[in-house]
Amino acid sequence: MVHNLQEWWKSLRAIHTKWVLRSWSCFCGRPSTVTAGDRGRCESRPTPTIRGKTETSLGGASSLSPAPSADARAARVTLERLLDAEAPEIAATLPPGFADAVERYVALLLEANLRLNLTRVTEPDAVARLHLLDSLSALPLLDSIAPSAALDLGSGGGVPGLILALARPDIRWTLVDSVGKKCDAMRGFADALGLGSVAVIAERAEILGRDPRHRERYDIVTARACASMPVLVEYALPLIRAGGSLLAWKGALTADDDEIRTGAAAAQLMGGGTPSIHGAGMGSLGTHRLVVVEKDRATPAGYPRRPGEPARRPLAH
């Protein structure tokens, strides 16, 4: 009787294990419903080459789940194809090992995104275009500013801050987000990627802007999908030294748009100049724009206002 019960229990466990593995495999292989429409043909193309690319496998990622690792490889292939076709001059400036490092970053991001809400963009082609390429499109402007210390506001899962840190590891990067769990994830990413020049801070921009350790200490502040221009300049310009710049990722803006006009008025109050608008320079990024605000004098002591006030009552409105 005991023997029969043992055999029955072993059979039941075996059936349960097979069911769990089959269910997990189906879940991991399911395409994203958010960006599935962006799927391209990168899987069927040979891998192009860019400077810094190696033929090694995804270093140190053996513990990652199969789906994030495979999606990261597909995103890398698409990024290399886009760079070869649309921005070979940017590809030529990337450091050795960049392709391997950015693939590992994407795998880490997608793995963590299974537990945390870091990004809605998860389909490989969309990750390559909307996260990786969009971040790298700012490199010509970043290089023209030639910062030694940079701060990225609202970093979330590390876009664009960690991507730019991989592309320009000689710059000291500080990544800022008000959500502690996101900052914990970014610290883990930076450690796994060996980015010793990256610091991560969980704090509001209004607090940092009044902290003597951060106020007017940075050559550049970058911000993507952070806030409208009138709000963003109050967040960012107090952190930038005179002579530095704010670099913001935006959509289809022109000099006549209300956001730019009110942003320009608010920038004047913060010690900044008139915003300049730059195209991304890549067809696959469509109407994406980069907005630069140069800072030419110190920010008045009354700014930024207390936490929440810039968003509640934007300047110049």
C-alpha positions in Angstrom: 0.0 0.0 0.0 2.8 2.4 1.0 4.7 1.6 -2.2 1.7 2.3 -4.4 1.2 5.7 -2.7 4.8 6.6 -3.2 4.6 5.8 -6.9 1.4 7.7 -7.3 3.0 10.8 -5.6 6.0 10.6 -7.9 3.8 10.5 -11.0 1.7 13.5 -9.8 4.8 15.6 -9.2 6.2 14.8 -12.6 2.9 15.8 -14.3 2.8 19.1 -12.3 6.5 19.9 -13.2 5.8 19.5 -16.9 2.7 21.7 -16.7 4.6 24.5 -14.9 7.5 24.4 -17.5 5.0 24.4 -20.4 3.1 27.4 -19.0 6.2 29.4 -18.2 7.5 28.8 -21.7 4.3 30.1 -23.3 4.3 33.2 -21.0 7.9 34.1 -21.8 7.4 33.7 -25.5 4.2 35.8 -25.7 4.8 39.1 -27.7 4.1 42.4 -26.0 0.7 43.9 -26.7 2.1 47.4 -26.2 4.6 47.6 -29.1 3.9 44.5 -31.1 3.0 46.7 -34.1 6.7 47.8 -34.3 8.1 44.4 -34.9 10.5 44.4 -37.8 12.7 41.9 -39.7 15.9 42.0 -37.7 15.7 38.3 -36.8 16.1 37.3 -40.4 19.1 39.6 -41.1 22.8 38.9 -40.5 24.3 40.9 -37.7 25.9 44.1 -39.0 29.0 45.4 -37.3 29.7 48.6 -35.4 32.8 49.8 -33.7 33.2 48.1 -30.3 31.2 45.0 -31.3 32.7 41.7 -30.4 31.6 38.2 -31.2 31.4 37.1 -27.6 28.1 36.0 -26.1 26.2 38.1 -23.6 28.7 38.3 -20.8 27.6 37.3 -17.4 24.0 36.9 -18.4 23.7 33.1 -17.9 21.4 33.6 -14.9 18.9 35.8 -16.8 15.7 34.3 -18.1 15.7 33.0 -21.7 13.1 35.5 -23.0 14.8 38.7 -21.8 18.2 37.5 -23.0 16.8 36.6 -26.5 14.9 39.9 -26.7 18.1 41.8 -25.7 20.0 40.0 -28.5 17.3 40.9 -31.0 17.3 44.6 -29.8 21.1 44.7 -30.3 20.7 43.4 -33.9 18.1 46.0 -34.7 20.2 48.8 -33.1 23.3 47.8 -35.2 21.2 47.8 -38.4 19.7 51.2 -37.6 23.1 52.7 -36.8 24.7 51.3 -39.9 21.9 52.7 -42.1 21.1 56.0 -40.4 24.0 57.1 -38.1 27.3 55.5 -39.0 29.1 58.6 -37.7 27.6 58.0 -34.2 28.4 54.3 -34.4 32.1 55.2 -35.1 32.3 57.0 -31.8 31.1 54.2 -29.6 33.7 52.7 -27.3 35.0 49.1 -27.6 32.5 46.7 -26.1 29.5 49.0 -26.3 27.4 46.5 -28.2 28.0 43.7 -25.7 27.3 46.1 -22.8 24.1 47.6 -24.2 22.8 44.1 -24.9 23.4 43.1 -21.3 21.7 46.3 -20.1 18.6 45.5 -22.1 18.5 42.0 -20.7 18.8 43.3 -17.2 16.1 45.9 -17.8 13.6 43.5 -19.3 14.3 40.9 -16.6 13.7 43.5 -13.8 10.6 44.8 -15.7 8.9 41.4 -15.0 8.9 42.5 -11.3 8.9 46.3 -11.5 7.1 48.9 -13.7 10.3 50.3 -15.4 9.2 50.5 -19.0 6.1 49.9 -21.2 8.4 49.5 -24.2 9.5 45.8 -24.3 9.3 44.5 -27.9 12.9 44.2 -29.2 12.6 46.5 -32.3 10.8 49.1 -30.2 13.5 48.9 -27.5 16.2 49.4 -30.1 14.5 52.4 -31.7 12.7 54.2 -28.8 15.2 53.5 -26.0 18.6 52.8 -27.5 18.7 54.8 -30.7 16.7 57.7 -29.3 19.2 58.0 -26.5 22.2 57.8 -28.8 20.8 60.4 -31.1 21.8 63.1 -28.5 25.6 62.1 -28.7 26.6 64.8 -31.2 25.0 67.5 -29.0 26.4 65.9 -25.8 29.9 65.8 -27.3 29.7 69.5 -28.4 29.0 70.4 -24.8 31.8 68.2 -23.6 30.7 67.7 -20.0 32.8 66.1 -17.3 29.8 65.9 -14.8 26.3 65.1 -16.0 23.0 64.5 -14.2 20.0 62.6 -15.7 16.6 63.6 -14.3 13.8 61.1 -14.1 16.0 58.2 -15.1 13.4 55.5 -14.4 14.9 52.3 -15.7 18.1 54.0 -16.9 16.9 55.7 -20.2 18.8 57.7 -21.3 21.2 57.9 -18.4 22.7 54.4 -18.4 22.8 54.2 -22.2 24.7 57.4 -22.4 27.0 56.3 -19.6 27.9 53.2 -21.6 28.5 55.3 -24.7 30.5 58.0 -22.8 32.1 56.2 -19.8 34.6 59.1 -19.3 31.7 61.3 -18.0 30.7 61.2 -14.3 27.0 60.4 -14.4 24.4 61.0 -11.6 21.0 59.3 -12.2 18.1 60.8 -10.3 14.6 59.4 -9.8 12.1 60.0 -7.0 11.0 56.3 -6.8 13.3 54.3 -4.6 12.6 50.9 -6.2 13.6 52.3 -9.6 16.8 53.6 -8.1 17.6 50.3 -6.5 17.2 48.6 -9.9 19.5 51.2 -11.6 22.1 50.7 -8.9 22.0 46.9 -9.7 22.3 47.6 -13.4 25.3 49.9 -12.9 27.0 47.4 -10.7 26.4 44.5 -13.1 27.7 46.6 -16.0 30.8 47.7 -14.2 29.9 51.4 -14.4 32.0 52.8 -11.5 31.4 56.4 -12.8 27.7 56.2 -12.2 25.9 57.3 -9.0 22.2 56.9 -8.4 20.1 59.2 -6.1 16.5 58.7 -5.0 15.3 62.2 -4.5 13.1 64.9 -5.9 14.7 67.5 -8.2 13.4 70.4 -6.1 15.3 69.0 -3.1 18.5 68.4 -5.0 18.3 71.9 -6.5 18.6 73.4 -3.0 21.3 71.0 -1.8 24.8 72.7 -1.9 26.3 69.4 -2.9 24.3 69.4 -6.2 23.2 73.0 -6.8 25.0 74.4 -9.9 27.5 71.5 -9.8 26.8 69.9 -13.2 27.9 70.7 -16.8 24.7 69.2 -18.2 21.3 67.9 -17.1 19.6 65.4 -19.4 15.9 64.7 -19.2 13.6 62.4 -21.3 9.8 62.2 -20.8 10.3 64.1 -17.5 8.1 67.2 -17.6 6.9 70.1 -19.9 9.5 72.7 -20.6 8.3 75.4 -18.1 8.4 72.8 -15.3 11.6 71.1 -16.5 13.7 74.3 -16.5 12.8 74.9 -12.9 13.8 71.3 -12.1 17.0 71.3 -14.1 18.6 74.8 -14.4 19.3 75.2 -10.6 21.5 72.0 -10.9 23.5 73.4 -13.8 26.6 75.6 -13.5 26.7 78.8 -15.5 28.0 77.9 -18.9 26.3 74.5 -18.8 23.2 73.2 -20.6 19.9 71.4 -20.3 19.4 68.7 -23.0 15.7 67.5 -23.2 14.1 64.8 -25.5 10.8 66.1 -26.9 8.3 65.3 -29.6 7.3 67.4 -32.6 7.9 70.9 -31.3 8.5 74.2 -33.1 9.6 77.6 -31.8 6.0 78.8 -32.1 4.6 76.1 -29.8 3.3 77.2 -26.4 5.5 74.8 -24.6 8.6 76.4 -26.1 7.4 80.0 -25.6 6.5 79.4 -21.9 9.6 77.3 -21.4 11.8 80.2 -22.8 10.1 82.6 -20.3 10.7 80.3 -17.4 14.3 79.7 -18.5 15.0 83.4 -18.3 13.8 83.4 -14.7 16.2 80.5 -13.9 19.3 82.1 -15.5 18.9 80.3 -18.9 18.8 81.5 -22.5 16.4 80.8 -25.3 15.7 77.1 -26.1 17.1 75.8 -29.4 15.4 72.9 -31.2 17.3 70.2 -33.0 16.1 67.3 -35.1 17.1 63.8 -34.2 18.7 63.4 -37.6 17.4 59.9 -38.1 14.4 58.9 -40.1 13.3 56.1 -37.9 12.9 58.5 -35.0 10.4 60.6 -37.0 9.5 63.9 -35.4 11.5 63.4 -32.2 13.3 66.6 -31.2 16.1 67.6 -28.9 15.8 70.9 -27.0 18.9 72.6 -25.6 18.8 75.5 -23.0 22.1 77.1 -22.2 22.6 78.6 -18.8 24.5 81.9 -18.7 24.0 83.1 -15.1 23.3 81.9 -11.7 19.8 80.8 -10.7 18.1 83.2 -8.2 18.1 81.9 -4.6 14.3 81.5 -4.5 14.3 78.6 -7.1 13.5 75.9 -7.3 10.3 76.3 -5.3 9.2 73.7 -2.7 8.5 70.1 -3.9 5.4 69.9 -6.1 5.0 73.6 -6.7 6.7 73.7 -10.1 4.2 71.2 -11.5 1.2 72.7 -9.7 2.0 76.2 -10.8 4.3 76.3 -13.8 6.2 79.5 -14.3 5.2 81.8 -17.2 1.6 80.5 -17.3 
